[in-house]
Amino acid sequence: MFIAVVVVVLIGALVVLNNLQPSKADTPPAAGKVYDISTEGQPTIGKPDAKVEVVEFGDFKCPTCRQFETDTFPKLKEQYIDTGKVKLTFINFSFMSQTMGLKDNDSRRAAMFGEAVYKQNPEAFWTYYQELYKNQGDEREAWATEEFLSNIVKQIPGIDVEKVKKDVQDDVNKSELDKDHSIVNRLGISSTPSLFVNGQLSPGYTLDALTPLIEAELAK
């Protein structure tokens, strides 16, 4: 009887633990496969009816994401976004703090500041995006403090920095970040930046990697 009770308790505990863990895809995203990625309510730059959508899964603490922003984004914007052919959507995958073993999850804080800025002014998000990457610190250190991020937001015209701080402190946009991470888990993404072109995984984050997929979609 005692053993039976213990087994039941253990099974119940496992069920609870499984419910607390986000579900993940069995395999990582594969090249050539088209994935359904809902981008409604996500920060997007470019013509809403652009034929091609590039989706970036990024972390503001990720140094390679910074390389995408500084090296690829300007060229992508000039050649494809500003010409109305492509729109770019950003989805948070804020995991770097945990990967680096940091107690202060400033990776999440940076994402939440971005969500709060987006809530006030969707277009202003892209100023935050560029300024934050421009001033990115060492991923091994907890640099994305409230003070640091507030100073970035203060540079963005028309954004109420005190409201942004309060929204972050109150976890107002937690559901938005949870939604982002549920998309990440469903797709099985494990690294940043991960880029998709009309639902197809790009082999890299450079313009050379993205261009063949973009041009193929434009030719359809």
MODA-V205294 format. One record per residue. N is the residue number from 0. NEAR is the number of other C-alpha atoms within 10 Angstrom. Layout:
n | near
N | NEAR
N | NEAR
This chain:
n | near
0 | 5
1 | 6
2 | 8
3 | 9
4 | 10
5 | 11
6 | 11
7 | 11
8 | 12
9 | 12
10 | 12
11 | 12
12 | 12
13 | 12
14 | 11
15 | 11
16 | 10
17 | 11
18 | 10
19 | 9
20 | 8
21 | 12
22 | 13
23 | 15
24 | 12
25 | 10
26 | 10
27 | 13
28 | 19
29 | 14
30 | 11
31 | 12
32 | 10
33 | 14
34 | 15
35 | 11
36 | 15
37 | 11
38 | 15
39 | 8
40 | 11
41 | 17
42 | 20
43 | 21
44 | 19
45 | 18
46 | 17
47 | 13
48 | 11
49 | 16
50 | 16
51 | 24
52 | 25
53 | 24
54 | 26
55 | 21
56 | 24
57 | 23
58 | 26
59 | 30
60 | 29
61 | 23
62 | 18
63 | 16
64 | 21
65 | 23
66 | 16
67 | 20
68 | 19
69 | 14
70 | 14
71 | 17
72 | 19
73 | 14
74 | 14
75 | 21
76 | 18
77 | 11
78 | 14
79 | 20
80 | 22
81 | 14
82 | 13
83 | 17
84 | 19
85 | 26
86 | 24
87 | 24
88 | 20
89 | 21
90 | 23
91 | 28
92 | 29
93 | 26
94 | 21
95 | 22
96 | 21
97 | 14
98 | 10
99 | 13
100 | 11
101 | 15
102 | 9
103 | 15
104 | 18
105 | 25
106 | 25
107 | 23
108 | 20
109 | 25
110 | 24
111 | 25
112 | 27
113 | 27
114 | 25
115 | 24
116 | 26
117 | 20
118 | 17
119 | 15
120 | 14
121 | 18
122 | 14
123 | 19
124 | 24
125 | 18
126 | 17
127 | 22
128 | 18
129 | 16
130 | 16
131 | 21
132 | 20
133 | 13
134 | 11
135 | 16
136 | 16
137 | 11
138 | 19
139 | 13
140 | 14
141 | 17
142 | 18
143 | 26
144 | 15
145 | 16
146 | 11
147 | 13
148 | 22
149 | 16
150 | 12
151 | 18
152 | 26
153 | 14
154 | 13
155 | 16
156 | 9
157 | 11
158 | 17
159 | 14
160 | 20
161 | 12
162 | 13
163 | 24
164 | 20
165 | 13
166 | 19
167 | 21
168 | 13
169 | 10
170 | 14
171 | 14
172 | 17
173 | 15
174 | 10
175 | 16
176 | 18
177 | 14
178 | 13
179 | 20
180 | 20
181 | 16
182 | 20
183 | 23
184 | 18
185 | 17
186 | 19
187 | 17
188 | 19
189 | 14
190 | 15
191 | 22
192 | 24
193 | 21
194 | 24
195 | 27
196 | 24
197 | 20
198 | 18
199 | 21
200 | 21
201 | 23
202 | 16
203 | 14
204 | 22
205 | 18
206 | 17
207 | 11
208 | 13
209 | 20
210 | 15
211 | 13
212 | 21
213 | 23
214 | 13
215 | 11
216 | 14
217 | 13
218 | 8
219 | 6
